[in-house]
Amino acid sequence: MDGLQEEAALEIWQLTAREQIRDLISAYAQCADSGRFDEVVALFAEDGVLETPDRTEHRGRDAIRGFLGGTKSALAGATTAPWIRHHVSSIRLTVTSPTEATGAAYFFVITERGPDHWGRYRDRYVCREGLWQFAHRRVRLDGSAPGSWVADSRRTR
């Protein structure tokens, strides 16, 4: 059976899971972009991991909150209008059970400077007490624009 035929045979619980996970992915981008980091942190399982492009694993909600707070400060210090917008596309989900799934997506980020950076998310999701959350979000950076916030911040490390 090819991929399209398999998707046509999805059960209702699988479709529901996919939609809930898509909402999770969207909530991550929108909450992060508006600086609502407590809401971003709540999207992760208690023992969830946010793996950054430098391969650092921020394990658990406190570590994730600390990392996000540092990112907010860095962006505010490097721009006159500290806003950021994540655009997420080409989301591919595999729901393996009623409580586990994996996914992949591309992201593209814009700041006041214009196009900033882009890359890929590779995710593992868990459903606990009826709520889908990130078990592990791996962020991979594929590139950045010259003079962008990310390019400047990587140069100063």
DSSP file (Angstrom, degrees, kcal/mol; ACC not computed):
  #  RESIDUE AA STRUCTURE BP1 BP2  ACC     N-H-->O    O-->H-N    N-H-->O    O-->H-N    TCO  KAPPA ALPHA  PHI   PSI    X-CA   Y-CA   Z-CA
    1    1 A M              0   0    0      0, 0.0     2,-0.0     0, 0.0     0, 0.0   0.000 360.0 360.0 360.0 129.2    0.0    0.0    0.0
    2    2 A D     >  -     0   0    0      1,-0.1     4,-2.3     4,-0.0     3,-0.2  -0.295 360.0 -95.7 -79.8 171.0    1.5    3.4   -0.9
    3    3 A G  H  > S+     0   0    0      1,-0.2     4,-2.1     2,-0.2     5,-0.1   0.834 122.7  50.9 -55.9 -39.2    1.6    6.4    1.5
    4    4 A L  H  > S+     0   0    0      2,-0.2     4,-1.8     1,-0.2    -1,-0.2   0.901 110.6  48.4 -68.9 -39.6   -1.5    8.0    0.1
    5    5 A Q  H  > S+     0   0    0     -3,-0.2     4,-0.9     2,-0.2    -2,-0.2   0.890 109.9  53.1 -66.1 -37.7   -3.5    4.8    0.4
    6    6 A E  H >< S+     0   0    0     -4,-2.3     3,-0.8     1,-0.2    -2,-0.2   0.922 108.6  49.4 -62.4 -43.4   -2.3    4.4    4.0
    7    7 A E  H >< S+     0   0    0     -4,-2.1     3,-1.5     1,-0.3    -1,-0.2   0.864 105.6  57.3 -64.6 -34.8   -3.4    7.9    4.9
    8    8 A A  H 3< S+     0   0    0     -4,-1.8    -1,-0.3     1,-0.3    -2,-0.2   0.758 104.0  54.9 -65.9 -22.7   -6.8    7.2    3.4
    9    9 A A  T << S+     0   0    0     -4,-0.9    -1,-0.3    -3,-0.8    -2,-0.2   0.246  79.5 133.5 -95.1  12.5   -7.2    4.2    5.8
   10   10 A L    <   -     0   0    0     -3,-1.5     2,-0.2     1,-0.1    -3,-0.1  -0.318  53.0-127.3 -65.7 144.5   -6.5    6.2    8.9
   11   11 A E    >>  -     0   0    0      1,-0.1     4,-2.1    -2,-0.0     3,-0.5  -0.478  26.4-104.3 -86.6 163.9   -8.8    5.7   11.9
   12   12 A I  H 3> S+     0   0    0      1,-0.2     4,-2.8     2,-0.2     5,-0.2   0.886 120.5  54.4 -57.3 -42.8  -10.6    8.5   13.6
   13   13 A W  H 3> S+     0   0    0      1,-0.2     4,-2.2     2,-0.2    -1,-0.2   0.856 108.6  50.1 -62.2 -33.5   -8.3    8.4   16.7
   14   14 A Q  H <> S+     0   0    0     -3,-0.5     4,-2.5     2,-0.2    -1,-0.2   0.908 111.2  47.7 -70.2 -41.9   -5.3    8.8   14.3
   15   15 A L  H  X S+     0   0    0     -4,-2.1     4,-2.3     2,-0.2    -2,-0.2   0.906 112.3  50.1 -64.0 -41.2   -6.9   11.8   12.5
   16   16 A T  H  X S+     0   0    0     -4,-2.8     4,-2.4    -5,-0.2    -2,-0.2   0.927 110.6  49.7 -62.4 -44.9   -7.7   13.4   15.9
   17   17 A A  H  X S+     0   0    0     -4,-2.2     4,-2.5    -5,-0.2     5,-0.2   0.928 109.6  51.4 -60.1 -45.4   -4.1   12.8   17.1
   18   18 A R  H  X S+     0   0    0     -4,-2.5     4,-2.4     1,-0.2    -1,-0.2   0.918 111.2  47.2 -58.9 -44.7   -2.7   14.4   13.9
   19   19 A E  H  X S+     0   0    0     -4,-2.3     4,-2.0     1,-0.2    -1,-0.2   0.903 112.1  49.8 -65.9 -40.4   -4.9   17.5   14.3
   20   20 A Q  H  X S+     0   0    0     -4,-2.4     4,-1.8     2,-0.2    -1,-0.2   0.881 111.5  49.1 -65.7 -37.4   -4.0   17.9   18.0
   21   21 A I  H  X S+     0   0    0     -4,-2.5     4,-2.5     2,-0.2    -2,-0.2   0.894 108.4  53.0 -69.6 -39.3   -0.3   17.5   17.1
   22   22 A R  H  X S+     0   0    0     -4,-2.4     4,-2.2     1,-0.2    -2,-0.2   0.898 109.3  50.1 -60.5 -38.9   -0.6   20.1   14.3
   23   23 A D  H  X S+     0   0    0     -4,-2.0     4,-2.8     2,-0.2    -1,-0.2   0.885 108.3  53.1 -65.7 -38.4   -2.2   22.5   16.9
   24   24 A L  H  X S+     0   0    0     -4,-1.8     4,-2.2     2,-0.2    -2,-0.2   0.930 109.3  48.5 -59.8 -47.3    0.7   21.8   19.3
   25   25 A I  H  X S+     0   0    0     -4,-2.5     4,-1.7     1,-0.2    -2,-0.2   0.909 113.7  46.9 -61.3 -43.6    3.2   22.7   16.6
   26   26 A S  H  X S+     0   0    0     -4,-2.2     4,-2.6     1,-0.2     5,-0.3   0.907 109.7  53.0 -65.2 -43.2    1.3   25.9   15.8
   27   27 A A  H  X S+     0   0    0     -4,-2.8     4,-2.9     1,-0.2     5,-0.4   0.890 105.4  55.9 -60.8 -39.5    1.0   26.8   19.5
   28   28 A Y  H  X S+     0   0    0     -4,-2.2     4,-2.3     2,-0.2     5,-0.2   0.949 111.6  42.1 -56.3 -51.5    4.8   26.5   19.9
   29   29 A A  H  X S+     0   0    0     -4,-1.7     4,-2.5     1,-0.2    57,-0.3   0.933 118.1  44.5 -64.1 -47.4    5.5   29.0   17.2
   30   30 A Q  H  X S+     0   0    0     -4,-2.6     4,-1.3     2,-0.2     6,-0.2   0.899 116.1  45.3 -69.1 -40.2    2.8   31.5   18.2
   31   31 A C  H  <>S+     0   0    0     -4,-2.9     5,-2.5    -5,-0.3     4,-0.2   0.911 114.8  48.4 -69.3 -40.9    3.5   31.4   21.9
   32   32 A A  H ><5S+     0   0    0     -4,-2.3     3,-1.4    -5,-0.4    -2,-0.2   0.925 110.0  52.3 -62.9 -43.8    7.3   31.6   21.3
   33   33 A D  H 3<5S+     0   0    0     -4,-2.5    51,-0.5     1,-0.3    -1,-0.2   0.807 111.9  45.6 -64.3 -29.3    6.9   34.5   18.9
   34   34 A S  T 3<5S-     0   0    0     -4,-1.3    -1,-0.3    -5,-0.2    -2,-0.2   0.326 115.5-112.8 -97.8   8.8    4.8   36.5   21.4
   35   35 A G  T < 5 +     0   0    0     -3,-1.4     2,-1.6    -4,-0.2     3,-0.2   0.687  68.8 142.5  74.3  18.3    7.1   35.8   24.3
   36   36 A R     >< +     0   0    0     -5,-2.5     4,-1.6    -6,-0.2     3,-0.5  -0.537  15.9 161.0 -90.4  71.3    4.7   33.6   26.2
   37   37 A F  H  >  +     0   0    0     -2,-1.6     4,-2.9     1,-0.3    -1,-0.2   0.779  64.9  60.5 -71.3 -28.8    7.3   31.2   27.4
   38   38 A D  H  > S+     0   0    0     -3,-0.2     4,-1.7     1,-0.2    -1,-0.3   0.893 108.2  47.5 -62.6 -36.6    5.4   29.7   30.3
   39   39 A E  H  > S+     0   0    0     -3,-0.5     4,-0.5     2,-0.2    -2,-0.2   0.875 111.1  50.5 -70.4 -37.2    2.9   28.5   27.6
   40   40 A V  H >< S+     0   0    0     -4,-1.6     3,-1.5     1,-0.2     4,-0.3   0.944 109.8  50.6 -62.5 -47.1    5.7   27.2   25.4
   41   41 A V  H >< S+     0   0    0     -4,-2.9     3,-1.8     1,-0.3    -2,-0.2   0.875 103.8  58.6 -59.8 -38.6    7.2   25.3   28.4
   42   42 A A  H 3< S+     0   0    0     -4,-1.7    -1,-0.3     1,-0.3    -2,-0.2   0.662  93.0  68.8 -67.0 -15.1    3.8   23.7   29.1
   43   43 A L  T << S+     0   0    0     -3,-1.5    91,-2.6    -4,-0.5     2,-0.3   0.608  91.2  77.0 -77.0 -11.4    3.8   22.3   25.6
   44   44 A F  E <  S-a  134   0A   0     -3,-1.8    91,-0.2    -4,-0.3    17,-0.1  -0.748  91.1-109.1 -98.9 145.5    6.6   20.0   26.7
   45   45 A A  E >   -     0   0A   0     89,-2.6     3,-2.7    -2,-0.3    15,-0.2  -0.300  42.0-100.5 -60.5 157.0    6.2   16.8   28.8
   46   46 A E  E 3  S+     0   0A   0      1,-0.3    15,-1.0    14,-0.1    -1,-0.1   0.868 128.3  35.5 -49.4 -40.6    7.6   17.2   32.3
   47   47 A D  E 3  S+     0   0A   0     13,-0.2    -1,-0.3    14,-0.1    -2,-0.1   0.109  94.5 141.3-101.0  20.0   10.7   15.4   31.2
   48   48 A G  E <   -     0   0A   0     -3,-2.7    12,-3.6    11,-0.1     2,-0.4  -0.116  40.6-140.6 -64.5 160.7   10.7   16.8   27.7
   49   49 A V  E     -aB 136  59A   0     86,-1.4    88,-2.7    10,-0.2     2,-0.6  -0.982  11.5-163.8-128.1 134.1   13.8   17.9   25.8
   50   50 A L  E     -aB 137  58A   0      8,-2.1     8,-2.6    -2,-0.4     2,-0.6  -0.968  16.0-162.8-112.7 111.6   14.5   20.9   23.6
   51   51 A E  E     -aB 138  57A   0     86,-3.2    88,-2.9    -2,-0.6     6,-0.2  -0.861   8.8-152.3-100.0 120.3   17.6   20.1   21.6
   52   52 A T    >   -     0   0    0      4,-2.3     3,-2.8    -2,-0.6     4,-0.1  -0.387  32.4 -95.4 -90.8 166.7   19.2   23.3   20.1
   53   53 A P  T 3  S+     0   0    0      0, 0.0    88,-0.1     0, 0.0    -1,-0.1   0.757 124.4  60.4 -55.8 -26.4   21.3   23.5   16.9
   54   54 A D  T 3  S-     0   0    0      2,-0.1     3,-0.1     1,-0.1    86,-0.1   0.378 120.3-111.7 -81.2   7.7   24.5   23.3   18.9
   55   55 A R    <   +     0   0    0     -3,-2.8     2,-0.4     1,-0.3    -1,-0.1   0.590  67.9 148.8  72.1  15.5   23.2   19.9   20.1
   56   56 A T        -     0   0    0     -4,-0.1    -4,-2.3     1,-0.0     2,-0.6  -0.647  40.0-143.0 -75.3 133.6   22.7   21.1   23.6
   57   57 A E  E     -B   51   0A   0     -2,-0.4     2,-0.9    -6,-0.2    -6,-0.2  -0.893   7.5-160.0-102.9 116.6   19.8   19.3   25.3
   58   58 A H  E     -B   50   0A   0     -8,-2.6    -8,-2.1    -2,-0.6     2,-0.5  -0.845  20.9-163.1 -93.7 103.8   17.7   21.4   27.6
   59   59 A R  E     +B   49   0A   0     -2,-0.9     4,-0.4   -10,-0.2   -10,-0.2  -0.802  46.1   8.5-102.9 122.8   16.1   18.6   29.6
   60   60 A G  S  > S-     0   0    0    -12,-3.6     4,-2.2    -2,-0.5   -13,-0.2   0.030  91.6 -78.1  91.8 158.5   12.9   19.3   31.7
   61   61 A R  H  > S+     0   0    0    -15,-1.0     4,-2.6     1,-0.2     5,-0.2   0.848 125.6  54.1 -64.4 -37.1   10.7   22.3   31.9
   62   62 A D  H  > S+     0   0    0      2,-0.2     4,-2.2     1,-0.2    -1,-0.2   0.924 110.8  46.5 -64.4 -42.5   13.0   24.5   34.1
   63   63 A A  H  > S+     0   0    0     -4,-0.4     4,-2.2     2,-0.2    -2,-0.2   0.901 113.1  49.4 -65.9 -40.3   15.9   24.0   31.7
   64   64 A I  H  X S+     0   0    0     -4,-2.2     4,-2.5     2,-0.2    -2,-0.2   0.921 110.4  50.7 -64.4 -43.4   13.7   24.8   28.7
   65   65 A R  H  X S+     0   0    0     -4,-2.6     4,-2.3     1,-0.2    -2,-0.2   0.909 110.0  50.6 -60.5 -42.6   12.4   27.9   30.4
   66   66 A G  H  X S+     0   0    0     -4,-2.2     4,-1.8     2,-0.2    -1,-0.2   0.911 110.8  48.3 -62.0 -43.6   15.9   29.1   31.2
   67   67 A F  H  X S+     0   0    0     -4,-2.2     4,-2.0     1,-0.2    -2,-0.2   0.934 111.8  48.8 -62.8 -46.3   17.0   28.6   27.6
   68   68 A L  H  X S+     0   0    0     -4,-2.5     4,-2.3     1,-0.2    -2,-0.2   0.888 109.0  53.3 -63.4 -39.1   14.0   30.5   26.2
   69   69 A G  H  X S+     0   0    0     -4,-2.3     4,-2.0     1,-0.2    -1,-0.2   0.892 109.0  49.6 -62.1 -39.7   14.5   33.4   28.6
   70   70 A G  H  X S+     0   0    0     -4,-1.8     4,-2.2     2,-0.2    -1,-0.2   0.876 109.6  51.2 -66.0 -38.0   18.1   33.7   27.4
   71   71 A T  H  X S+     0   0    0     -4,-2.0     4,-2.5     2,-0.2    -2,-0.2   0.901 108.4  51.8 -65.1 -41.4   17.0   33.7   23.8
   72   72 A K  H  X S+     0   0    0     -4,-2.3     4,-2.5     1,-0.2    -2,-0.2   0.927 111.0  47.6 -61.6 -44.4   14.5   36.5   24.5
   73   73 A S  H  X S+     0   0    0     -4,-2.0     4,-2.1     1,-0.2    -1,-0.2   0.900 111.3  50.9 -63.3 -41.1   17.2   38.6   26.2
   74   74 A A  H  X S+     0   0    0     -4,-2.2     4,-1.0     2,-0.2    -2,-0.2   0.917 112.0  46.5 -64.0 -43.2   19.6   38.0   23.3
   75   75 A L  H >X S+     0   0    0     -4,-2.5     4,-0.9     1,-0.2     3,-0.6   0.922 112.2  50.4 -64.9 -43.7   17.0   39.0   20.7
   76   76 A A  H 3< S+     0   0    0     -4,-2.5     3,-0.3     1,-0.2    -1,-0.2   0.867 111.7  48.6 -62.4 -36.6   16.0   42.1   22.7
   77   77 A G  H 3< S+     0   0    0     -4,-2.1    -1,-0.2     1,-0.2    -2,-0.2   0.694 113.8  46.2 -76.4 -18.6   19.6   43.2   23.0
   78   78 A A  H << S+     0   0    0     -4,-1.0     2,-0.3    -3,-0.6    -1,-0.2   0.491 110.8  48.4-104.7  -4.8   20.3   42.7   19.3
   79   79 A T     <  -     0   0    0     -4,-0.9     0, 0.0    -3,-0.3     0, 0.0  -0.922  64.4-138.9-134.7 158.5   17.3   44.5   17.7
   80   80 A T  S    S+     0   0    0     -2,-0.3    -1,-0.1     1,-0.3    -4,-0.0   0.759 107.5  34.2 -85.4 -26.2   15.5   47.7   18.0
   81   81 A A  S    S-     0   0    0      2,-0.1     2,-2.9    -6,-0.1    31,-0.4  -0.858  83.6-153.6-126.2  94.0   12.1   46.0   17.7
   82   82 A P        +     0   0    0      0, 0.0     2,-0.3     0, 0.0    -6,-0.1  -0.283  45.4 130.3 -75.7  64.6   12.5   42.5   19.3
   83   83 A W        -     0   0    0     -2,-2.9    29,-0.6    -8,-0.1     2,-0.3  -0.843  31.7-175.1-113.7 156.2    9.9   40.6   17.4
   84   84 A I  E     -C  111   0A   0    -51,-0.5     2,-0.4    -2,-0.3    27,-0.2  -0.993   8.9-159.6-147.3 145.0   10.3   37.3   15.7
   85   85 A R  E     -C  110   0A   0     25,-2.2    25,-2.2    -2,-0.3     2,-0.5  -0.980   4.8-158.3-134.2 122.2    8.0   35.2   13.5
   86   86 A H  E     -C  109   0A   0     -2,-0.4     2,-0.5   -57,-0.3    23,-0.2  -0.852   4.0-163.5 -97.3 129.2    8.4   31.5   12.9
   87   87 A H  E     -C  108   0A   0     21,-2.7    21,-2.0    -2,-0.5     2,-0.4  -0.969   9.4-165.6-112.8 121.0    6.7   30.0    9.8
   88   88 A V  E     +C  107   0A   0     -2,-0.5     2,-0.3    19,-0.2    19,-0.2  -0.895  16.6 158.3-113.2 134.6    6.4   26.3    9.9
   89   89 A S  E     +C  106   0A   0     17,-2.5    17,-2.5    -2,-0.4    -2,-0.0  -0.883  43.0  42.3-146.6 175.0    5.6   24.1    6.8
   90   90 A S  E     -     0   0A   0     -2,-0.3     2,-0.4    15,-0.2    -1,-0.2   0.888  68.3-171.3  50.8  48.3    5.8   20.7    5.2
   91   91 A I  E     -     0   0A   0     14,-0.1     2,-0.5    -3,-0.1    14,-0.2  -0.552   7.2-171.4 -74.5 127.1    4.7   19.0    8.4
   92   92 A R  E     -C  104   0A   0     12,-3.0    12,-1.9    -2,-0.4     2,-0.4  -0.982   5.7-172.2-122.9 119.8    5.0   15.2    8.2
   93   93 A L  E     -C  103   0A   0     -2,-0.5     2,-0.4    10,-0.2    10,-0.2  -0.885  15.5-169.0-117.4 143.2    3.5   13.2   11.1
   94   94 A T  E     -C  102   0A   0      8,-2.7     8,-2.3    -2,-0.4     2,-0.8  -0.951   9.3-161.0-128.1 110.9    3.6    9.5   11.9
   95   95 A V  E     +C  101   0A   0     -2,-0.4     6,-0.2     6,-0.2   -77,-0.0  -0.825  13.0 175.7 -93.4 112.0    1.2    8.4   14.7
   96   96 A T  E     -     0   0A   0      4,-1.3     5,-0.2    -2,-0.8    -1,-0.2   0.696  64.4 -10.4 -93.7 -20.5    2.5    5.1   15.9
   97   97 A S  E >  S-C  100   0A   0      3,-1.8     3,-0.7   -83,-0.0    -1,-0.2  -0.948  82.3 -84.6-161.8 174.1    0.1    4.6   18.8
   98   98 A P  T 3  S+     0   0    0      0, 0.0     3,-0.1     0, 0.0    28,-0.0   0.627 129.7  32.5 -64.0 -10.2   -2.6    6.5   20.7
   99   99 A T  T 3  S+     0   0    0      1,-0.1    28,-1.8    27,-0.1     2,-0.4   0.383 114.6  56.8-126.9   2.5    0.2    7.9   23.0
  100  100 A E  E <   +CD  97 126A   0     -3,-0.7    -3,-1.8    26,-0.2    -4,-1.3  -0.996  50.6 152.2-141.4 143.3    3.2    8.2   20.7
  101  101 A A  E     -CD  95 125A   0     24,-1.7    24,-3.0    -2,-0.4     2,-0.3  -0.976  23.0-146.8-157.2 163.7    4.1   10.0   17.4
  102  102 A T  E     -CD  94 124A   0     -8,-2.3    -8,-2.7    -2,-0.3     2,-0.3  -0.912  18.9-179.7-131.0 162.1    7.0   11.5   15.5
  103  103 A G  E     -CD  93 123A   0     20,-2.1    20,-2.9    -2,-0.3     2,-0.3  -0.993  16.7-158.6-158.8 163.5    7.1   14.4   13.2
  104  104 A A  E     +CD  92 122A   0    -12,-1.9   -12,-3.0    -2,-0.3     2,-0.3  -0.990  19.1 161.5-143.7 146.5    9.3   16.5   10.9
  105  105 A A  E     - D   0 121A   0     16,-1.8    16,-2.9    -2,-0.3     2,-0.3  -0.983  31.7-120.3-158.4 160.9    8.8   20.0    9.6
  106  106 A Y  E     -CD  89 120A   0    -17,-2.5   -17,-2.5    -2,-0.3     2,-0.3  -0.795  26.1-161.2-101.2 150.1   10.7   23.0    8.1
  107  107 A F  E     -CD  88 119A   0     12,-2.5    12,-2.2    -2,-0.3     2,-0.4  -0.972  10.2-169.0-132.0 153.1   10.8   26.4    9.6
  108  108 A F  E     -CD  87 118A   0    -21,-2.0   -21,-2.7    -2,-0.3     2,-0.4  -0.995  14.1-155.1-138.3 130.3   11.7   29.9    8.3
  109  109 A V  E     -CD  86 117A   0      8,-3.0     7,-3.0    -2,-0.4     8,-0.8  -0.899   7.9-169.8-119.1 137.2   12.2   32.8   10.7
  110  110 A I  E     +CD  85 115A   0    -25,-2.2   -25,-2.2    -2,-0.4     2,-0.2  -0.962   8.1 173.7-121.4 138.7   11.8   36.5   10.1
  111  111 A T  E >   -CD  84 114A   0      3,-2.2     3,-2.1    -2,-0.4   -27,-0.2  -0.667  57.1 -78.0-125.0-173.6   12.9   39.4   12.4
  112  112 A E  T 3  S+     0   0    0    -29,-0.6   -28,-0.1   -31,-0.4   -33,-0.0   0.758 130.5  61.3 -59.2 -22.6   12.9   43.1   11.9
  113  113 A R  T 3  S-     0   0    0      1,-0.3    -1,-0.3    34,-0.0    -3,-0.0   0.591 115.0-115.9 -79.3 -10.9   16.1   42.6    9.9
  114  114 A G  E <  S+D  111   0A   0     -3,-2.1    -3,-2.2    31,-0.0    -1,-0.3  -0.811  78.2  15.6 110.3-154.0   14.2   40.5    7.4
  115  115 A P  E     +D  110   0A   0      0, 0.0    -5,-0.2     0, 0.0     3,-0.1  -0.336  68.6 170.8 -55.8 133.5   14.7   36.8    6.6
  116  116 A D  E     -     0   0A   0     -7,-3.0    29,-2.6     1,-0.4     2,-0.3   0.808  45.6 -24.1-115.0 -65.4   16.8   35.5    9.5
  117  117 A H  E     -DE 109 144A   0     -8,-0.8    -8,-3.0    27,-0.3    -1,-0.4  -0.969  47.7-164.4-152.4 165.4   17.3   31.8    9.6
  118  118 A W  E     +DE 108 143A   0     25,-2.2    24,-2.5    -2,-0.3    25,-1.7  -0.973  22.5 123.2-151.1 160.1   15.8   28.5    8.6
  119  119 A G  E     -DE 107 141A   0    -12,-2.2   -12,-2.5    -2,-0.3     2,-0.3  -0.918  46.1 -63.9 178.0-151.2   16.0   24.8    9.3
  120  120 A R  E     -DE 106 140A   0     20,-2.4    20,-2.9    -2,-0.3     2,-0.4  -0.952  21.8-147.3-133.4 146.6   14.2   21.7   10.4
  121  121 A Y  E     -DE 105 139A   0    -16,-2.9   -16,-1.8    -2,-0.3     2,-0.4  -0.923   9.6-170.5-105.7 139.7   12.3   20.3   13.4
  122  122 A R  E     -DE 104 138A   0     16,-2.1    16,-2.9    -2,-0.4     2,-0.3  -0.982  21.8-175.0-126.8 118.8   12.5   16.6   14.2
  123  123 A D  E     -DE 103 137A   0    -20,-2.9   -20,-2.1    -2,-0.4     2,-0.4  -0.820  29.2-161.4-122.5 151.9   10.0   15.8   17.0
  124  124 A R  E     -DE 102 136A   0     12,-2.3    11,-3.1    -2,-0.3    12,-1.9  -0.996  23.8-164.1-121.7 134.5    8.8   13.0   19.2
  125  125 A Y  E     -DE 101 134A   0    -24,-3.0   -24,-1.7    -2,-0.4     2,-0.3  -0.868   8.3-166.1-119.8 150.9    5.4   13.5   20.8
  126  126 A V  E     -DE 100 133A   0      7,-2.2     7,-2.7    -2,-0.3     2,-0.6  -0.977  14.2-142.1-131.8 149.7    3.6   11.8   23.7
  127  127 A C  E     + E   0 132A   0    -28,-1.8     2,-0.5    -2,-0.3     5,-0.2  -0.954  24.2 175.8-113.0 116.6    0.0   11.9   24.8
  128  128 A R  E >  S- E   0 131A   0      3,-2.3     3,-1.4    -2,-0.6    -2,-0.0  -0.983  70.3 -10.7-125.0 125.9   -0.5   12.0   28.5
  129  129 A E  T 3  S-     0   0    0     -2,-0.5    -1,-0.2     1,-0.3     3,-0.1   0.869 131.2 -53.1  54.0  40.2   -3.9   12.3   30.1
  130  130 A G  T 3  S+     0   0    0      1,-0.2     2,-0.5    -3,-0.1    -1,-0.3   0.538 115.7 112.4  79.5   7.6   -5.4   13.2   26.7
  131  131 A L  E <   - E   0 128A   0     -3,-1.4    -3,-2.3     2,-0.0     2,-0.3  -0.957  59.9-140.3-120.6 120.8   -2.9   16.0   25.9
  132  132 A W  E     + E   0 127A   0     -2,-0.5     2,-0.3    -5,-0.2    -5,-0.2  -0.613  31.7 168.7 -77.7 135.9   -0.2   15.8   23.2
  133  133 A Q  E     - E   0 126A   0     -7,-2.7    -7,-2.2    -2,-0.3     2,-0.5  -0.922  40.8 -91.0-140.3 163.2    3.1   17.3   24.2
  134  134 A F  E     +aE  44 125A   0    -91,-2.6   -89,-2.6    -2,-0.3    -9,-0.3  -0.670  31.4 177.7 -75.5 126.4    6.7   17.4   22.9
  135  135 A A  E    S-     0   0A   0    -11,-3.1   -86,-1.4    -2,-0.5     2,-0.3   0.765  80.3  -1.3 -90.0 -37.1    8.8   14.6   24.3
  136  136 A H  E     -aE  49 124A   0    -12,-1.9   -12,-2.3   -88,-0.2     2,-0.5  -0.905  62.0-170.9-156.1 123.1   11.8   15.8   22.3
  137  137 A R  E     -aE  50 123A   0    -88,-2.7   -86,-3.2    -2,-0.3     2,-0.6  -0.967   9.4-165.6-117.3 115.3   12.1   18.7   19.8
  138  138 A R  E     -aE  51 122A   0    -16,-2.9   -16,-2.1    -2,-0.5     2,-0.5  -0.897   5.1-159.2-101.6 123.2   15.4   18.7   17.9
  139  139 A V  E     - E   0 121A   0    -88,-2.9     2,-0.5    -2,-0.6   -84,-0.3  -0.899   7.5-171.7-105.3 123.7   16.0   22.0   16.1
  140  140 A R  E     - E   0 120A   0    -20,-2.9   -20,-2.4    -2,-0.5     2,-0.6  -0.969  14.5-143.8-118.1 129.4   18.5   21.9   13.2
  141  141 A L  E     + E   0 119A   0     -2,-0.5   -22,-0.3   -22,-0.2     3,-0.1  -0.810  18.5 177.4 -93.4 122.7   19.7   25.1   11.6
  142  142 A D  E     -     0   0A   0    -24,-2.5     2,-0.3    -2,-0.6   -23,-0.2   0.730  63.1 -31.1 -93.9 -26.8   20.2   24.8    7.8
  143  143 A G  E     - E   0 118A   0    -25,-1.7   -25,-2.2     2,-0.0    -1,-0.3  -0.985  47.2-144.8-177.6 169.6   21.2   28.4    7.2
  144  144 A S  E     - E   0 117A   0     -2,-0.3   -27,-0.3   -27,-0.2   -28,-0.1  -0.988  29.6-105.8-149.0 153.5   21.0   32.1    8.1
  145  145 A A    >   -     0   0    0    -29,-2.6     3,-2.0    -2,-0.3     6,-0.3  -0.526  45.3 -97.1 -78.8 144.8   21.0   35.3    6.2
  146  146 A P  T 3  S+     0   0    0      0, 0.0    -1,-0.1     0, 0.0     3,-0.1  -0.397 112.3  16.6 -58.5 134.9   24.2   37.5    6.3
  147  147 A G  T 3  S+     0   0    0      1,-0.2    -2,-0.0    -2,-0.1     2,-0.0   0.518  96.3 139.4  78.4   5.5   23.7   40.2    8.9
  148  148 A S    <>  -     0   0    0     -3,-2.0     4,-2.6   -32,-0.2    -1,-0.2  -0.309  68.3-108.7 -77.1 165.6   20.8   38.4   10.5
  149  149 A W  H  > S+     0   0    0      2,-0.2     4,-2.5     1,-0.2     5,-0.2   0.923 120.5  46.1 -58.6 -46.5   20.3   38.1   14.3
  150  150 A V  H  > S+     0   0    0      2,-0.2     4,-2.4     1,-0.2     5,-0.2   0.921 111.8  50.6 -65.7 -43.5   21.2   34.4   14.3
  151  151 A A  H  > S+     0   0    0     -6,-0.3     4,-1.6     1,-0.2    -2,-0.2   0.927 113.8  45.7 -60.2 -44.6   24.3   35.0   12.1
  152  152 A D  H  X S+     0   0    0     -4,-2.6     4,-1.4     1,-0.2    -1,-0.2   0.906 113.0  49.2 -64.3 -42.1   25.5   37.7   14.4
  153  153 A S  H  < S+     0   0    0     -4,-2.5     4,-0.4     1,-0.2    -2,-0.2   0.854 110.9  49.7 -69.9 -33.1   24.9   35.7   17.5
  154  154 A R  H >< S+     0   0    0     -4,-2.4     3,-0.6     1,-0.2    -1,-0.2   0.830 108.4  54.1 -71.6 -31.7   26.7   32.7   16.2
  155  155 A R  H 3< S+     0   0    0     -4,-1.6    -1,-0.2    -5,-0.2    -2,-0.2   0.816 106.6  51.7 -70.7 -30.9   29.7   34.8   15.2
  156  156 A T  T 3<        0   0    0     -4,-1.4    -1,-0.2     1,-0.2    -2,-0.2   0.479 360.0 360.0 -89.1  -1.5   30.0   36.3   18.7
  157  157 A R    <         0   0    0     -3,-0.6    -1,-0.2    -4,-0.4    -2,-0.1   0.484 360.0 360.0 -77.6 360.0   30.0   32.9   20.5
